[in-house]
Amino acid sequence: MNEQFLFCVQVVFWAMLLLLVHCYLLFPLTLPFVSEIFKRRKSPEKGDVELPTVSILISAYNEEAVIERKIQNILELDYPREKLEVLIGDDGSADKTAEIVARYADKGITLVKAPQNAGKAAMLNRLHKIAKNDILLFCDANTMFFPNVVRKLVIPFQDKKIGCACGHLILSDKSGSTLGRGESSYWDLESEIKKFEGVLDMLIGGNGALYAIRRELYTELPVKKSVMDDFFVTTKVLEKGFYCTFVTSAIGTEQTSKESSGEFRRKVRIGRANFNFLFSYLPLLNPFRPMLAYLFFSHKILRWFSPHILILLFVANALLLTSGLFYQIFFGALTLVLLVALFKIVPSGYYFLSMNYAMLKGFFMAFKREKSGGWAREARSDE
């Protein structure tokens, strides 16, 4: 191989290595300091401000195992009933979800029933058009709230520039699966990152289990391709020039998928949905909003393209084996790490490898034609 080609390969090797180190090490380690230096000045919270009206929106499909417990959980919320609207959309469930919800009509629970399964995005669009209140609170049927969650979540909206507030989801694993344990640990780290992004009021994507926005800032969800509704809605709030924050004390709890295969399929769907609308998220890289661009690139873009970066790093390293002892040692170490992860000797390594494979699979699936609507529900360990 000629020297010019080897030089180009070395550039690729070091660039890919730097991107991975930044994504998984430098970014999370430096974020607390970045958030402290550039934190947004907030006005003090006013104690006697009138509580806003809130509409809780839940899109449900075949949730008979958890929907009654969810309704009871909502009825126990510490928030004035006259300021709370609860809309539960049944998206053509084949079980008793709609029947269970209908029993609570006299308790202020409104059932919105779709004639056929059209998908979560279509149902959320429909619920948004019906909702009457100032703040829309989105959650999942299997997410259980602490009683004070609504009160905590609406506090940031005292600031007129706050368009979105995301709660703190605590994910636990009772399945005992390798991917389930890995997802629970990953979510702990993700919550820490969200906390510091929240200090900057630039949270990159909410969590569909528990987040709220101003009703007028809702962007209708696309329905022809699968979309991560929480990420799409909250990033559009940022694009409109409003802030998105994280409320650590607004707590919800949820279980991971029942089986490892379920967690993997969920990650593939997330990957596909993210790549489906990648170009619509690129305005977040606006150089005139450098902090937002930095967070989006470091937290999301690099994560989504981690499998591609890993493959390029491995190939470049293989091509450089004759270029010095360092590259030989690095290739041996990288191969060993991949084998240790693949054979589950280190469970966290297996989780990392599996989730990157899921993201890569989602990337290629984004190029395939897709049926609009529909759900692909995974059994959860709390059922």
VEXDREN-2710 file (C-alpha; in Angstrom, 1 decimal):
% VEXDREN-2710
k/r/px/py/pz
1/MET/0.0/0.0/0.0
2/ASN/1.3/3.5/-0.9
3/GLU/2.1/6.1/1.7
4/GLN/-0.8/8.4/0.7
5/PHE/-3.3/5.7/1.2
6/LEU/-1.9/4.6/4.5
7/PHE/-2.0/8.3/5.6
8/CYS/-5.7/8.5/4.8
9/VAL/-6.3/5.2/6.7
10/GLN/-4.5/6.6/9.7
11/VAL/-6.7/9.8/9.6
12/VAL/-9.8/7.6/9.5
13/PHE/-8.5/5.4/12.4
14/TRP/-7.7/8.3/14.7
15/ALA/-10.8/10.3/13.8
16/MET/-13.1/7.2/14.5
17/LEU/-11.2/6.5/17.8
18/LEU/-11.6/10.1/18.9
19/LEU/-15.3/10.2/18.1
20/LEU/-15.9/7.0/20.1
21/VAL/-13.9/8.3/23.1
22/HIS/-15.7/11.6/23.0
23/CYS/-19.2/10.0/22.8
24/TYR/-18.8/7.4/25.6
25/LEU/-16.1/9.0/27.8
26/LEU/-15.3/12.7/27.3
27/PHE/-18.9/13.9/26.7
28/PRO/-20.5/12.3/29.8
29/LEU/-17.5/13.1/32.0
30/THR/-17.3/16.8/31.0
31/LEU/-21.0/17.5/30.8
32/PRO/-21.4/18.3/34.5
33/PHE/-18.7/21.0/34.1
34/VAL/-20.1/22.3/30.9
35/SER/-23.6/22.5/32.4
36/GLU/-22.3/24.4/35.4
37/ILE/-20.4/27.0/33.3
38/PHE/-23.1/27.5/30.7
39/LYS/-26.2/26.9/32.8
40/ARG/-29.2/29.1/31.9
41/ARG/-30.1/31.8/34.5
42/LYS/-33.5/31.0/35.8
43/SER/-35.9/33.2/37.6
44/PRO/-36.7/32.0/41.2
45/GLU/-39.8/29.7/41.4
46/LYS/-42.8/31.5/42.6
47/GLY/-44.6/29.7/45.4
48/ASP/-48.2/31.1/45.0
49/VAL/-48.5/30.8/41.2
50/GLU/-51.8/29.4/40.0
51/LEU/-51.5/25.8/38.8
52/PRO/-52.0/25.4/35.0
53/THR/-54.6/23.1/33.5
54/VAL/-53.2/19.7/32.4
55/SER/-54.3/17.1/29.9
56/ILE/-52.8/13.6/30.4
57/LEU/-52.6/11.8/27.1
58/ILE/-52.1/8.0/26.9
59/SER/-52.1/6.1/23.6
60/ALA/-52.8/2.4/24.4
61/TYR/-52.9/-0.8/22.5
62/ASN/-53.6/-4.2/24.1
63/GLU/-52.8/-2.9/27.6
64/GLU/-55.4/-4.9/29.6
65/ALA/-52.7/-6.2/31.9
66/VAL/-51.7/-2.8/33.2
67/ILE/-54.3/-0.2/32.2
68/GLU/-56.5/-0.5/35.3
69/ARG/-53.5/-0.1/37.5
70/LYS/-52.5/3.0/35.5
71/ILE/-56.0/4.5/35.9
72/GLN/-55.9/3.9/39.6
73/ASN/-52.4/5.5/39.7
74/ILE/-53.8/8.6/37.9
75/LEU/-56.8/8.9/40.2
76/GLU/-54.4/9.0/43.2
77/LEU/-52.4/12.0/41.8
78/ASP/-52.1/15.0/44.0
79/TYR/-53.4/17.6/41.6
80/PRO/-56.8/19.5/41.5
81/ARG/-59.3/17.4/39.7
82/GLU/-60.9/20.4/38.0
83/LYS/-57.6/21.2/36.4
84/LEU/-56.9/17.7/35.2
85/GLU/-58.2/16.1/32.0
86/VAL/-57.4/12.4/31.3
87/LEU/-57.7/11.1/27.7
88/ILE/-56.9/7.5/27.0
89/GLY/-56.8/6.5/23.3
90/ASP/-57.6/2.9/22.5
91/ASP/-55.9/2.2/19.2
92/GLY/-58.0/-0.7/18.0
93/SER/-57.0/-3.1/20.8
94/ALA/-57.9/-6.8/20.4
95/ASP/-58.2/-7.3/24.2
96/LYS/-60.3/-5.6/26.9
97/THR/-58.4/-2.3/27.1
98/ALA/-61.3/-0.2/25.9
99/GLU/-63.8/-2.0/28.1
100/ILE/-61.7/-1.4/31.2
101/VAL/-61.2/2.3/30.4
102/ALA/-64.9/2.8/29.8
103/ARG/-65.7/1.7/33.3
104/TYR/-64.1/4.8/34.7
105/ALA/-66.1/7.4/32.7
106/ASP/-67.7/8.6/35.9
107/LYS/-64.3/9.2/37.4
108/GLY/-63.3/11.7/34.7
109/ILE/-61.4/9.3/32.5
110/THR/-62.3/9.8/28.8
111/LEU/-62.0/7.0/26.4
112/VAL/-61.1/7.9/22.8
113/LYS/-61.6/4.8/20.7
114/ALA/-60.1/4.3/17.2
115/PRO/-62.1/2.1/14.8
116/GLN/-58.9/0.3/13.8
117/ASN/-55.2/0.1/14.7
118/ALA/-53.5/3.1/13.1
119/GLY/-50.4/3.4/15.3
120/LYS/-49.3/5.5/18.3
121/ALA/-48.5/8.6/16.3
122/ALA/-51.9/8.8/14.7
123/MET/-53.6/8.4/18.1
124/LEU/-51.5/11.1/19.7
125/ASN/-52.4/13.4/16.9
126/ARG/-56.0/12.7/17.5
127/LEU/-55.7/13.1/21.3
128/HIS/-53.9/16.5/20.8
129/LYS/-56.9/17.8/18.8
130/ILE/-59.3/16.8/21.5
131/ALA/-57.3/18.0/24.5
132/LYS/-58.5/21.3/26.0
133/ASN/-55.9/22.2/28.6
134/ASP/-52.8/24.4/28.6
135/ILE/-50.2/21.7/29.3
136/LEU/-50.1/18.3/27.6
137/LEU/-48.6/15.5/29.7
138/PHE/-47.7/12.4/27.7
139/CYS/-47.1/9.0/29.3
140/ASP/-47.2/5.3/28.7
141/ALA/-49.8/2.9/30.0
142/ASN/-47.2/1.0/32.0
143/THR/-45.5/4.0/33.6
144/MET/-46.5/4.5/37.2
145/PHE/-46.3/8.0/38.7
146/PHE/-45.4/9.3/42.1
147/PRO/-48.4/11.2/43.5
148/ASN/-46.7/14.6/43.2
149/VAL/-45.5/14.1/39.6
150/VAL/-47.8/16.6/37.9
151/ARG/-47.2/19.3/40.4
152/LYS/-43.4/18.9/40.0
153/LEU/-43.6/18.7/36.2
154/VAL/-45.6/21.9/35.7
155/ILE/-43.3/24.1/37.9
156/PRO/-40.8/24.9/35.0
157/PHE/-43.6/26.3/32.9
158/GLN/-43.7/29.4/35.1
159/ASP/-40.8/30.4/32.8
160/LYS/-42.5/31.5/29.5
161/LYS/-39.5/30.3/27.5
162/ILE/-39.8/26.7/28.8
163/GLY/-41.7/24.7/26.2
164/CYS/-41.1/21.2/27.5
165/ALA/-40.4/19.5/30.8
166/CYS/-39.3/15.8/31.0
167/GLY/-39.7/13.7/34.2
168/HIS/-37.3/11.3/35.7
169/LEU/-38.1/7.7/34.6
170/ILE/-36.7/5.0/36.9
171/LEU/-36.3/1.8/34.9
172/SER/-36.1/-1.5/36.8
173/ASP/-35.5/-5.0/35.6
174/LYS/-37.2/-8.1/37.1
175/SER/-36.7/-10.3/34.0
176/GLY/-33.1/-11.1/34.9
177/SER/-32.2/-11.1/31.2
178/THR/-28.8/-9.8/30.2
179/LEU/-30.2/-7.1/27.9
180/GLY/-32.8/-6.2/30.6
181/ARG/-30.1/-5.6/33.2
182/GLY/-28.0/-3.7/30.7
183/GLU/-30.9/-1.5/29.7
184/SER/-31.6/-0.6/33.4
185/SER/-27.9/0.3/33.9
186/TYR/-27.8/2.3/30.6
187/TRP/-30.9/4.2/31.6
188/ASP/-29.3/5.3/34.9
189/LEU/-26.5/6.8/32.9
190/GLU/-28.9/8.3/30.4
191/SER/-30.8/9.9/33.3
192/GLU/-27.6/11.5/34.6
193/ILE/-26.9/13.0/31.1
194/LYS/-30.5/14.3/30.9
195/LYS/-30.2/15.9/34.3
196/PHE/-27.2/18.0/33.2
197/GLU/-28.8/18.8/29.9
198/GLY/-31.7/19.9/31.9
199/VAL/-29.5/22.4/33.8
200/LEU/-28.8/23.9/30.4
201/ASP/-32.5/23.7/29.6
202/MET/-31.5/22.0/26.4
203/LEU/-32.6/18.4/26.9
204/ILE/-32.1/16.5/23.7
205/GLY/-35.3/14.5/23.4
206/GLY/-37.8/13.7/26.2
207/ASN/-38.9/10.3/27.2
208/GLY/-42.4/9.1/26.1
209/ALA/-43.0/7.6/29.5
210/LEU/-43.2/11.0/31.2
211/TYR/-43.0/14.5/29.6
212/ALA/-45.1/17.6/29.1
213/ILE/-45.2/20.4/26.6
214/ARG/-47.3/23.6/26.0
215/ARG/-50.2/22.6/23.9
216/GLU/-49.6/25.2/21.2
217/LEU/-46.0/23.8/20.7
218/TYR/-47.2/20.4/19.6
219/THR/-46.0/19.4/16.1
220/GLU/-48.2/16.9/14.4
221/LEU/-46.5/13.5/14.2
222/PRO/-45.8/11.9/10.8
223/VAL/-47.8/8.7/10.3
224/LYS/-46.4/7.2/7.1
225/LYS/-43.2/5.9/8.7
226/SER/-42.5/4.8/12.3
227/VAL/-41.3/7.8/14.4
228/MET/-40.0/8.2/18.0
229/ASP/-42.9/10.4/19.0
230/ASP/-41.2/11.7/22.2
231/PHE/-38.0/12.6/20.4
232/PHE/-39.8/14.2/17.5
233/VAL/-42.2/16.3/19.6
234/THR/-39.6/17.6/22.1
235/THR/-36.9/18.4/19.5
236/LYS/-39.4/20.4/17.5
237/VAL/-40.0/22.4/20.7
238/LEU/-36.2/23.2/20.7
239/GLU/-36.3/24.1/17.0
240/LYS/-39.0/26.6/17.6
241/GLY/-36.7/28.5/20.0
242/PHE/-38.1/27.3/23.3
243/TYR/-36.2/25.4/26.0
244/CYS/-36.6/21.9/27.2
245/THR/-35.7/21.0/30.8
246/PHE/-35.5/17.9/33.1
247/VAL/-37.3/17.6/36.4
248/THR/-35.4/15.2/38.6
249/SER/-38.1/15.2/41.3
250/ALA/-41.0/14.3/38.8
251/ILE/-40.6/10.5/39.1
252/GLY/-42.2/7.7/37.2
253/THR/-41.3/4.0/37.3
254/GLU/-41.3/1.3/34.6
255/GLN/-40.2/-2.3/33.9
256/THR/-37.9/-3.4/31.1
257/SER/-39.1/-5.9/28.4
258/LYS/-39.8/-9.4/29.6
259/GLU/-37.3/-11.2/27.3
260/SER/-33.9/-10.2/25.9
261/SER/-35.3/-10.5/22.4
262/GLY/-38.0/-8.0/23.2
263/GLU/-35.5/-5.4/24.4
264/PHE/-33.4/-6.0/21.2
265/ARG/-36.5/-5.6/18.9
266/ARG/-37.4/-2.4/20.7
267/LYS/-33.9/-1.0/20.1
268/VAL/-34.2/-1.9/16.4
269/ARG/-37.5/0.0/16.1
270/ILE/-36.0/3.0/17.9
271/GLY/-33.0/2.9/15.5
272/ARG/-35.2/2.7/12.5
273/ALA/-37.5/5.5/13.7
274/ASN/-34.5/7.8/14.4
275/PHE/-33.0/7.2/11.0
276/ASN/-36.4/7.6/9.3
277/PHE/-36.4/11.3/10.2
278/LEU/-32.7/12.0/10.6
279/PHE/-32.8/14.9/8.1
280/SER/-35.7/16.6/9.9
281/TYR/-33.5/16.7/13.0
282/LEU/-30.5/18.3/11.3
283/PRO/-31.6/21.9/12.1
284/LEU/-30.5/21.1/15.7
285/LEU/-26.9/21.3/14.4
286/ASN/-27.4/25.0/13.7
287/PRO/-24.0/26.7/14.3
288/PHE/-25.7/29.8/15.5
289/ARG/-26.9/27.8/18.5
290/PRO/-23.6/26.1/19.3
291/MET/-24.5/24.6/22.7
292/LEU/-27.6/22.9/21.2
293/ALA/-25.5/21.7/18.2
294/TYR/-22.8/20.3/20.5
295/LEU/-25.3/18.4/22.7
296/PHE/-27.2/16.9/19.8
297/PHE/-24.0/15.9/18.0
298/SER/-22.4/14.4/21.1
299/HIS/-25.4/12.8/22.7
300/LYS/-27.4/11.6/19.7
301/ILE/-25.7/11.7/16.3
302/LEU/-22.6/9.9/17.6
303/ARG/-24.7/7.3/19.4
304/TRP/-26.8/6.6/16.3
305/PHE/-23.7/6.2/14.2
306/SER/-21.6/4.3/16.7
307/PRO/-21.8/1.0/14.9
308/HIS/-20.7/2.6/11.7
309/ILE/-17.8/4.3/13.5
310/LEU/-16.8/1.0/15.2
311/ILE/-16.8/-0.9/11.8
312/LEU/-14.6/1.9/10.2
313/LEU/-12.3/1.8/13.2
314/PHE/-11.9/-2.0/13.0
315/VAL/-11.3/-2.0/9.2
316/ALA/-8.8/0.9/9.4
317/ASN/-7.0/-0.9/12.2
318/ALA/-6.8/-4.1/10.2
319/LEU/-5.3/-2.2/7.2
320/LEU/-2.7/-0.6/9.5
321/LEU/-1.3/-3.9/11.0
322/THR/1.9/-3.5/9.1
323/SER/2.4/0.1/10.1
324/GLY/3.7/-0.4/13.6
325/LEU/3.5/-2.2/16.9
326/PHE/0.9/0.1/18.3
327/TYR/-1.7/-0.8/15.7
328/GLN/-1.0/-4.5/16.2
329/ILE/-1.5/-4.3/19.9
330/PHE/-4.6/-2.1/19.5
331/PHE/-6.1/-4.6/17.0
332/GLY/-5.5/-7.5/19.4
333/ALA/-7.0/-5.6/22.3
334/LEU/-10.0/-4.5/20.2
335/THR/-10.6/-8.1/19.0
336/LEU/-10.4/-9.4/22.5
337/VAL/-12.9/-6.9/23.8
338/LEU/-15.3/-7.8/21.1
339/LEU/-15.0/-11.5/21.8
340/VAL/-15.4/-11.0/25.5
341/ALA/-18.6/-9.0/24.8
342/LEU/-19.9/-11.4/22.2
343/PHE/-19.6/-14.4/24.5
344/LYS/-21.3/-12.5/27.4
345/ILE/-18.2/-12.8/29.6
346/VAL/-18.8/-9.2/30.6
347/PRO/-22.7/-8.6/30.5
348/SER/-22.3/-4.8/30.0
349/GLY/-20.1/-5.4/27.0
350/TYR/-22.7/-7.8/25.5
351/TYR/-25.4/-5.2/26.0
352/PHE/-23.2/-2.5/24.3
353/LEU/-22.5/-4.8/21.3
354/SER/-26.2/-5.9/21.0
355/MET/-27.5/-2.4/21.1
356/ASN/-25.1/-1.2/18.5
357/TYR/-26.0/-4.1/16.3
358/ALA/-29.7/-3.2/16.8
359/MET/-29.0/0.4/15.8
360/LEU/-27.1/-0.8/12.7
361/LYS/-30.0/-3.1/11.8
362/GLY/-32.4/-0.2/12.3
363/PHE/-30.3/2.0/10.0
364/PHE/-30.6/-0.5/7.1
365/MET/-34.3/-1.1/7.8
366/ALA/-34.9/2.7/7.4
367/PHE/-34.2/2.2/3.7
368/LYS/-37.0/-0.3/3.3
369/ARG/-40.6/0.4/2.6
370/GLU/-42.7/0.4/5.8
371/LYS/-46.4/-0.1/6.5
372/SER/-47.8/3.0/8.1
373/GLY/-49.4/2.6/11.6
374/GLY/-49.6/-0.5/13.7
375/TRP/-47.9/-1.4/16.9
376/ALA/-45.2/-4.0/17.8
377/ARG/-45.8/-4.4/21.5
378/GLU/-43.4/-6.2/23.8
379/ALA/-44.4/-8.1/26.9
380/ARG/-43.1/-6.4/30.0
381/SER/-41.7/-7.9/33.2
382/ASP/-44.5/-6.3/35.3
383/GLU/-47.2/-8.3/33.5
END
